[in-house]
Amino acid sequence: MIGSRITAVGHYQPARVLTNEDLAGMVDTSDEWITSRVGIRTRHVAGPDEPVDELAAHAAAKALAAAGRTPAEIDLVLVATSTAIDRSPNMAARVAARLGMPGPAVMDINVVCAGFTHALATADHAVRAGGASRVLVVGADKMTDVTDWTDRTTCVLVGDGAGAAVVEACAPGEEAGIGPVLWGSVPEMGHAVRIEGTPPRFAQEGQSVYRWAATQLPVVARQACEKAGLAPEDLAGVVLHQANLRIIEPLARRLGAVNAVVARDVIESGNTSAASIPLAFSKLVEQGAVSSGDPVLLFGFGGNLSYAGQVVRCP
């Protein structure tokens, strides 16, 4: 089977920025309280006229332009999101329509904060199985739509945005640029991160999630490296789900990726759920913090207490 690779990435965030000082005027909180607990300083907030598919389409258009591909050349669109309000048409179909694609297969993938890495693995599998040759993979969420703005434990966390990647089949004999996925879940703890109710609202059991992430994820992340045939010290970059700086930094240290650039986009973007990994990865590429061909670990975790990670080569 022919492997796949990421040929380009792109990202998009709404123009409005909400600071910790702004939040302090809305709920009982402060800049010191927020930064000391989660490390977030700002987040981007989409307006009522900026739906999820618009955020996704902006990021997708940038990735396509960077790859030198037209929308008509894409045969599969995967959108990872947990904030789609309507059941049909799905976000992937809406993104395809916005971009003027003539007839790709379109699927949404809802694995919340691990959605993008699940979608990336699905794209890789589709290419390897011969079901697609060029795939557009997008992570996009409008978390501010499902936030209780009176709950200071959750409203300080969230932001909106999108990130995208173009995945293409490798040439015959070319080394695969997307490594094997390591994925799974802890179903009995699925209640620890929720978007439930009418209207739907985001809630979580923060301490349970923190303990699980701190104790279990370093082992799983190392296994993802092993599946790619690499040691953590071989990594040039580490992009974890941007949930909380107090989770990201210890997890990166315990992983042992001593030579890697660690994405810390959570500081300026907050938790953007499925968008967080492609958003942070695209920024590292754009800033030149990682170079073409560099091995980077992408590792998502969160809702359902699902996780998925793989080592990819930078476009």
Phi, psi and chi 1 to 4 in degrees:
 res  aa     phi    psi   chi1   chi2   chi3   chi4
   1 MET       -  141.4  -66.4 -173.5  -68.4      -
   2 ILE   -81.7  133.4  -67.0  176.4      -      -
   3 GLY   -77.6 -176.3      -      -      -      -
   4 SER  -130.4  168.7   70.5      -      -      -
   5 ARG  -149.9  156.1   60.7 -166.0  176.8   95.3
   6 ILE   -86.5  123.2  -63.6  174.3      -      -
   7 THR   -99.2  -18.0   56.6      -      -      -
   8 ALA  -167.1  156.8      -      -      -      -
   9 VAL  -133.3  163.5  -70.2      -      -      -
  10 GLY  -160.0  160.6      -      -      -      -
  11 HIS  -147.4  164.4   64.7  -86.0      -      -
  12 TYR  -152.5  139.4  176.0   79.3      -      -
  13 GLN  -134.7  145.1  -67.4  176.6  -80.1      -
  14 PRO   -61.5  158.6  -17.3   29.2      -      -
  15 ALA   -72.9  -33.5      -      -      -      -
  16 ARG   -70.8  131.0 -177.1 -171.1  170.2 -161.3
  17 VAL  -113.8  130.4  174.5      -      -      -
  18 LEU  -109.2  118.1 -170.2   68.3      -      -
  19 THR   -92.3  169.4   67.5      -      -      -
  20 ASN   -63.3  -34.7  -69.8  -13.2      -      -
  21 GLU   -64.3  -38.2  -71.6   77.7    9.7      -
  22 ASP   -61.1  -44.6  -65.7  -29.3      -      -
  23 LEU   -64.3  -33.7  -77.8  168.2      -      -
  24 ALA   -63.1  -22.6      -      -      -      -
  25 GLY   -86.1   -5.2      -      -      -      -
  26 MET  -108.3  -37.6  -61.2  163.9   56.5      -
  27 VAL  -137.4  172.2  -67.1      -      -      -
  28 ASP   -78.0   87.8 -179.6   18.4      -      -
  29 THR  -154.5 -178.9 -169.0      -      -      -
  30 SER  -155.6  164.0   66.7      -      -      -
  31 ASP   -59.0  -42.4  176.8   64.8      -      -
  32 GLU   -64.9  -41.5 -171.7  -81.3  -28.4      -
  33 TRP   -62.5  -43.8 -169.4   91.9      -      -
  34 ILE   -70.6  -50.1  -62.5  168.9      -      -
  35 THR   -66.0  -34.6   54.7      -      -      -
  36 SER   -70.8  -25.6   65.4      -      -      -
  37 ARG   -98.7  -35.7  -75.6  162.8  176.8   77.4
  38 VAL  -129.9  -11.1  -64.3      -      -      -
  39 GLY    80.3    4.6      -      -      -      -
  40 ILE   -87.2  137.1  -60.9  169.3      -      -
  41 ARG  -114.0  -36.3  -65.0 -167.6  178.4  -81.7
  42 THR  -141.8  166.8   60.4      -      -      -
  43 ARG  -153.9  153.8   66.8  -75.7  -66.6  148.9
  44 HIS   -97.7  139.9  -69.1 -110.7      -      -
  45 VAL  -126.2  124.4  176.0      -      -      -
  46 ALA   -80.6  148.4      -      -      -      -
  47 GLY   -84.2  173.3      -      -      -      -
  48 PRO   -62.5  -22.3   19.7  -30.6      -      -
  49 ASP   -96.3   16.3   57.6  -16.9      -      -
  50 GLU  -122.1   83.6  -64.5  176.5  -75.0      -
  51 PRO   -73.1  169.8   27.0  -34.1      -      -
  52 VAL   -58.1  -42.4  175.9      -      -      -
  53 ASP   -66.6  -26.4   55.4  -63.8      -      -
  54 GLU   -70.6  -43.7 -179.5  175.8  -36.2      -
  55 LEU   -58.0  -45.9  -54.1  179.3      -      -
  56 ALA   -63.3  -42.0      -      -      -      -
  57 ALA   -66.5  -37.2      -      -      -      -
  58 HIS   -61.5  -47.2  -77.4  -52.4      -      -
  59 ALA   -65.0  -40.5      -      -      -      -
  60 ALA   -63.7  -42.5      -      -      -      -
  61 ALA   -61.7  -38.4      -      -      -      -
  62 LYS   -66.3  -41.2  -69.2 -178.5  177.9 -179.5
  63 ALA   -65.6  -42.5      -      -      -      -
  64 LEU   -62.1  -43.1  -73.9  170.4      -      -
  65 ALA   -62.3  -42.0      -      -      -      -
  66 ALA   -66.2  -30.4      -      -      -      -
  67 ALA   -83.1  -11.0      -      -      -      -
  68 GLY    71.4   29.2      -      -      -      -
  69 ARG  -113.9  149.1  -64.8  -63.8 -176.8 -174.1
  70 THR   -93.7  157.7   66.2      -      -      -
  71 PRO   -55.8  -32.3  -28.3   37.1      -      -
  72 ALA   -67.3  -16.8      -      -      -      -
  73 GLU   -86.6   -3.9  -66.4  178.4  -78.7      -
  74 ILE   -92.0  130.4  -61.5  -63.0      -      -
  75 ASP  -110.2   -2.4   45.3   24.9      -      -
  76 LEU  -149.7  131.9  171.5   61.3      -      -
  77 VAL  -119.2  123.9  179.1      -      -      -
  78 LEU  -119.1  123.7  -58.3  174.0      -      -
  79 VAL  -117.6  118.7  175.5      -      -      -
  80 ALA   -89.8  120.2      -      -      -      -
  81 THR  -159.6  151.4 -173.6      -      -      -
  82 SER  -124.4   10.1   57.8      -      -      -
  83 THR  -120.1   24.5   51.9      -      -      -
  84 ALA   -73.6  124.5      -      -      -      -
  85 ILE   -81.8  -42.7  -57.6  -57.6      -      -
  86 ASP   -89.3  148.6  -59.6  -37.2      -      -
  87 ARG   -83.5  -29.7  -70.4  170.6  172.7   77.2
  88 SER  -156.2  138.0 -179.1      -      -      -
  89 PRO   -67.9  149.2   25.1  -33.3      -      -
  90 ASN   -75.4  172.0   63.9   17.0      -      -
  91 MET   -64.0  -37.6  -75.7  -62.7  166.2      -
  92 ALA   -62.0  -41.1      -      -      -      -
  93 ALA   -65.8  -39.4      -      -      -      -
  94 ARG   -67.9  -38.5  -68.7 -179.1  174.9 -174.2
  95 VAL   -65.3  -44.0  169.8      -      -      -
  96 ALA   -59.4  -40.5      -      -      -      -
  97 ALA   -66.6  -42.3      -      -      -      -
  98 ARG   -61.9  -34.5  -79.1 -176.0  179.2  -87.5
  99 LEU   -89.5   -4.4  -63.6  175.3      -      -
 100 GLY    73.5   32.8      -      -      -      -
 101 MET   -75.0  138.3  -66.1  179.0  171.9      -
 102 PRO   -76.6  -25.9   25.5  -33.9      -      -
 103 GLY   174.9   46.6      -      -      -      -
 104 PRO   -76.2  160.3   32.2  -37.1      -      -
 105 ALA   -68.6  142.1      -      -      -      -
 106 VAL  -132.8  125.0  -70.8      -      -      -
 107 MET  -142.0  140.1  -70.3 -172.8  -73.6      -
 108 ASP   -96.0  148.3  -74.8    2.7      -      -
 109 ILE  -129.0  118.0  -66.0  179.1      -      -
 110 ASN  -109.4   92.9  178.5    4.2      -      -
 111 VAL  -126.7   29.8 -160.4      -      -      -
 112 VAL    51.1 -122.9 -157.9      -      -      -
 113 CYS   -70.5  -19.1  -54.0      -      -      -
 114 ALA   -97.8   13.9      -      -      -      -
 115 GLY   -62.7  -42.9      -      -      -      -
 116 PHE   -65.9  -43.2 -179.4   80.3      -      -
 117 THR   -69.5  -31.3   43.0      -      -      -
 118 HIS   -65.2  -43.6  -83.0   78.1      -      -
 119 ALA   -65.8  -38.6      -      -      -      -
 120 LEU   -63.7  -41.9 -172.2   61.9      -      -
 121 ALA   -63.4  -39.6      -      -      -      -
 122 THR   -64.0  -40.3  -57.4      -      -      -
 123 ALA   -62.9  -45.2      -      -      -      -
 124 ASP   -59.9  -43.5  176.6   54.6      -      -
 125 HIS   -65.7  -39.7  -62.7  164.1      -      -
 126 ALA   -62.7  -41.3      -      -      -      -
 127 VAL   -66.8  -46.2  170.4      -      -      -
 128 ARG   -61.6  -34.2  -71.5  176.8  180.0  -88.8
 129 ALA   -84.5   -4.4      -      -      -      -
 130 GLY    85.1   10.3      -      -      -      -
 131 GLY   -83.6  -13.6      -      -      -      -
 132 ALA  -155.9  155.3      -      -      -      -
 133 SER  -116.6  -29.8   57.6      -      -      -
 134 ARG  -137.2  125.4  -64.7 -169.7 -172.5   96.4
 135 VAL  -125.2  137.1 -173.2      -      -      -
 136 LEU  -100.2  118.9  176.8   64.2      -      -
 137 VAL  -114.2  124.1 -175.8      -      -      -
 138 VAL  -127.4  138.5 -173.8      -      -      -
 139 GLY  -114.1  121.3      -      -      -      -
 140 ALA  -146.1  132.5      -      -      -      -
 141 ASP  -148.5  145.0  -92.5  -48.7      -      -
 142 LYS  -115.7   76.7 -171.1  176.2  179.1 -177.8
 143 MET   -65.1  -25.3  -70.5  -62.6  -67.1      -
 144 THR   -66.6  -16.9   59.4      -      -      -
 145 ASP   -75.0  -21.0  -99.3    0.2      -      -
 146 VAL  -117.0   23.0  -63.5      -      -      -
 147 THR  -102.2  138.7  -64.4      -      -      -
 148 ASP   -88.7  105.0  178.3   -4.0      -      -
 149 TRP   -77.7    4.6  -68.8   98.0      -      -
 150 THR  -100.8   -6.6   67.2      -      -      -
 151 ASP   -99.3  104.1  178.7    4.7      -      -
 152 ARG   -69.9  -16.9   73.6  169.3 -173.2  166.0
 153 THR   -77.7  -21.8   65.0      -      -      -
 154 THR  -114.9  -33.8   55.2      -      -      -
 155 CYS   -67.8  -21.9   75.7      -      -      -
 156 VAL   -77.0  -11.7  -58.2      -      -      -
 157 LEU   -88.5  -32.7  -58.1  174.4      -      -
 158 VAL   -94.5  154.1  -59.7      -      -      -
 159 GLY  -149.6  172.9      -      -      -      -
 160 ASP  -117.1  151.1  -56.9  -31.1      -      -
 161 GLY   167.3 -176.8      -      -      -      -
 162 ALA  -154.1  150.1      -      -      -      -
 163 GLY  -140.2  151.6      -      -      -      -
 164 ALA  -143.0  156.3      -      -      -      -
 165 ALA  -140.1  143.8      -      -      -      -
 166 VAL   -99.6  124.1  176.1      -      -      -
 167 VAL  -112.3  129.0  173.4      -      -      -
 168 GLU  -130.8  155.7  -57.4 -168.3   32.5      -
 169 ALA   -66.0  141.4      -      -      -      -
 170 CYS   -72.7  156.8  -65.3      -      -      -
 171 ALA   -70.5  153.9      -      -      -      -
 172 PRO   -54.3  129.1  -27.4   35.7      -      -
 173 GLY    86.1  -10.0      -      -      -      -
 174 GLU   -78.4  139.3 -177.4 -177.4    4.5      -
 175 GLU   -66.9  137.7 -177.6 -179.7   -1.0      -
 176 ALA   -62.1  141.1      -      -      -      -
 177 GLY  -101.6   -1.7      -      -      -      -
 178 ILE  -124.9  117.7  -61.5  177.3      -      -
 179 GLY   -78.5  172.3      -      -      -      -
 180 PRO   -61.5  141.8  -18.9   30.6      -      -
 181 VAL   -82.5  145.1   66.7      -      -      -
 182 LEU  -116.0  111.3 -169.9  -72.1      -      -
 183 TRP  -139.9  160.9   53.8    9.5      -      -
 184 GLY   174.6 -166.3      -      -      -      -
 185 SER  -162.7  170.3   67.5      -      -      -
 186 VAL  -125.1   80.4 -172.7      -      -      -
 187 PRO   -56.4  -34.4  -25.7   35.7      -      -
 188 GLU   -68.5  -13.4   65.1  -89.0   21.9      -
 189 MET  -109.0   15.3  -68.6 -177.9   65.7      -
 190 GLY   -59.8  -25.5      -      -      -      -
 191 HIS   -70.1  -11.1   56.1   83.2      -      -
 192 ALA   -69.8  -22.5      -      -      -      -
 193 VAL  -132.9  122.0 -178.3      -      -      -
 194 ARG  -136.2  147.6  -52.0  178.0  -62.1  -81.0
 195 ILE  -131.4   95.7  -58.2  176.8      -      -
 196 GLU  -134.1  167.9  -65.0  178.4  -31.8      -
 197 GLY    95.8  178.9      -      -      -      -
 198 THR  -132.9  107.2  -53.7      -      -      -
 199 PRO   -69.7  157.5   28.8  -35.8      -      -
 200 PRO   -67.4  140.0   23.4  -32.4      -      -
 201 ARG  -135.8  140.1  -73.5  -67.9  176.8 -101.2
 202 PHE   -79.6  132.1  164.0   53.7      -      -
 203 ALA  -147.8  154.4      -      -      -      -
 204 GLN  -153.1  159.8   67.5  173.7    3.8      -
 205 GLU  -101.5   87.8  -62.5  167.6   17.5      -
 206 GLY   -55.9  -43.5      -      -      -      -
 207 GLN   -67.7  -38.4  -72.2  -57.2  -48.4      -
 208 SER   -64.2  -43.5  -63.9      -      -      -
 209 VAL   -64.4  -42.4  174.3      -      -      -
 210 TYR   -62.0  -46.2 -179.5   84.3      -      -
 211 ARG   -63.6  -42.2  -75.8 -167.5  -63.5  -89.4
 212 TRP   -62.7  -47.1  171.9   72.8      -      -
 213 ALA   -63.4  -41.6      -      -      -      -
 214 ALA   -70.1  -33.1      -      -      -      -
 215 THR   -97.3  -33.5   58.1      -      -      -
 216 GLN   -99.8  -34.4  -57.4  -59.1  -46.4      -
 217 LEU   -71.1  -33.9  -68.7 -173.5      -      -
 218 PRO   -57.3  -38.9  -27.0   36.4      -      -
 219 VAL   -65.6  -45.0  175.2      -      -      -
 220 VAL   -66.0  -40.7  178.0      -      -      -
 221 ALA   -63.6  -38.8      -      -      -      -
 222 ARG   -64.6  -35.9  -79.6 -166.1  -67.1  -88.8
 223 GLN   -64.7  -35.0  -69.0  173.2  -13.5      -
 224 ALA   -63.5  -39.3      -      -      -      -
 225 CYS   -64.8  -42.7  -65.1      -      -      -
 226 GLU   -60.8  -38.7  -69.6  169.1    5.8      -
 227 LYS   -64.6  -26.4  -66.9 -166.3   76.9  168.6
 228 ALA   -87.6   -3.4      -      -      -      -
 229 GLY    76.6   27.0      -      -      -      -
 230 LEU  -126.3  151.7  -66.3  172.2      -      -
 231 ALA   -90.8  153.1      -      -      -      -
 232 PRO   -54.2  -34.6  -29.0   36.9      -      -
 233 GLU   -70.3  -10.4   54.7  -95.3   29.7      -
 234 ASP   -82.0  -13.7  -63.4  -33.5      -      -
 235 LEU   -72.2  140.8  -64.2  170.5      -      -
 236 ALA   -94.2  -19.3      -      -      -      -
 237 GLY  -153.4  152.3      -      -      -      -
 238 VAL  -131.9  120.7  172.7      -      -      -
 239 VAL  -120.9   98.8 -176.6      -      -      -
 240 LEU   -91.6  159.2  -53.7  171.9      -      -
 241 HIS   -52.9  129.0  166.9   50.2      -      -
 242 GLN   -84.2   72.6  -57.2  -67.8  -68.6      -
 243 ALA   -92.1  -44.7      -      -      -      -
 244 ASN  -165.1  125.5 -179.2  -28.3      -      -
 245 LEU   -60.3  -29.0 -164.8   62.2      -      -
 246 ARG   -75.4  -11.2  -50.4  -50.8  171.6 -148.9
 247 ILE   -95.2  -43.2  -66.4  176.0      -      -
 248 ILE   -61.7  -50.5  -67.7  168.2      -      -
 249 GLU   -66.0  -47.9  -67.8 -178.4  -30.8      -
 250 PRO   -64.0  -36.9  -21.5   32.8      -      -
 251 LEU   -64.1  -42.6  177.8   51.2      -      -
 252 ALA   -62.9  -39.5      -      -      -      -
 253 ARG   -65.8  -45.0  -75.0 -164.6  -60.6  -89.7
 254 ARG   -69.2  -26.9  -66.6 -170.8   63.0 -171.9
 255 LEU   -64.1  -34.6  173.3   61.9      -      -
 256 GLY    89.2   21.7      -      -      -      -
 257 ALA   -83.8   70.1      -      -      -      -
 258 VAL   -70.3  -20.5  -66.8      -      -      -
 259 ASN  -103.3    5.2  -59.7  -48.3      -      -
 260 ALA   -95.8  147.2      -      -      -      -
 261 VAL   -77.4  128.5  174.1      -      -      -
 262 VAL  -104.2  122.4  177.7      -      -      -
 263 ALA   -66.0  131.4      -      -      -      -
 264 ARG  -129.6   39.1  -66.4  177.9  172.4   84.0
 265 ASP   -66.1  -18.0 -174.9   52.7      -      -
 266 VAL   -55.5  -28.6   66.8      -      -      -
 267 ILE   -59.4  -41.7  -63.9  170.9      -      -
 268 GLU  -105.0  -13.0   64.2  178.8   50.1      -
 269 SER  -115.7  -15.1  -61.0      -      -      -
 270 GLY    70.2 -166.4      -      -      -      -
 271 ASN   -89.0  109.6 -178.2  -15.1      -      -
 272 THR  -105.4   19.5   56.2      -      -      -
 273 SER    56.1 -122.7 -167.0      -      -      -
 274 ALA   -64.2  -19.3      -      -      -      -
 275 ALA   -80.6  -16.5      -      -      -      -
 276 SER   -65.0  -42.3   80.6      -      -      -
 277 ILE   -70.7  -51.4  -72.4  177.3      -      -
 278 PRO   -65.2  -31.1   24.0  -35.4      -      -
 279 LEU   -63.9  -49.8 -177.1   60.2      -      -
 280 ALA   -67.5  -40.4      -      -      -      -
 281 PHE   -64.0  -45.4 -176.3   37.6      -      -
 282 SER   -60.5  -37.9  177.9      -      -      -
 283 LYS   -67.2  -40.1  -72.3 -176.1  179.0 -178.0
 284 LEU   -61.2  -42.1  -71.3 -174.9      -      -
 285 VAL   -65.0  -46.7  171.5      -      -      -
 286 GLU   -61.4  -38.1 -177.9  179.2   75.6      -
 287 GLN   -80.0   -8.8  -65.7  160.6    2.9      -
 288 GLY    76.5   17.2      -      -      -      -
 289 ALA   -71.4  -24.1      -      -      -      -
 290 VAL  -129.3  153.5  -72.5      -      -      -
 291 SER  -112.7  161.9  -57.7      -      -      -
 292 SER   -56.2  130.4  179.4      -      -      -
 293 GLY    91.2  -12.7      -      -      -      -
 294 ASP   -64.6  141.7  -80.5   -9.0      -      -
 295 PRO   -82.2  128.5   28.6  -31.6      -      -
 296 VAL  -131.1  132.0  175.4      -      -      -
 297 LEU   -86.3  123.9  173.3   66.3      -      -
 298 LEU  -106.0  126.2  -51.4 -179.3      -      -
 299 PHE  -142.5  113.3 -164.0   85.9      -      -
 300 GLY  -104.2  148.7      -      -      -      -
 301 PHE  -159.3  155.1   56.6   88.4      -      -
 302 GLY   149.9 -118.8      -      -      -      -
 303 GLY   -49.8  144.2      -      -      -      -
 304 ASN    70.5   -2.5  -40.3  -61.3      -      -
 305 LEU    49.9   49.2  -75.5 -150.1      -      -
 306 SER   -90.8  157.2  -66.7      -      -      -
 307 TYR  -147.7  152.2   55.3   85.1      -      -
 308 ALA  -160.2  134.6      -      -      -      -
 309 GLY  -149.6  151.7      -      -      -      -
 310 GLN  -154.7  154.3   61.9  -87.8   97.2      -
 311 VAL   -92.1  129.8  175.1      -      -      -
 312 VAL  -121.6  158.9  -56.5      -      -      -
 313 ARG   -95.9  133.0  -63.4  -76.1  173.1  174.4
 314 CYS   -62.8  142.2  -71.5      -      -      -
 315 PRO   -69.3      -   25.4  -34.5      -      -
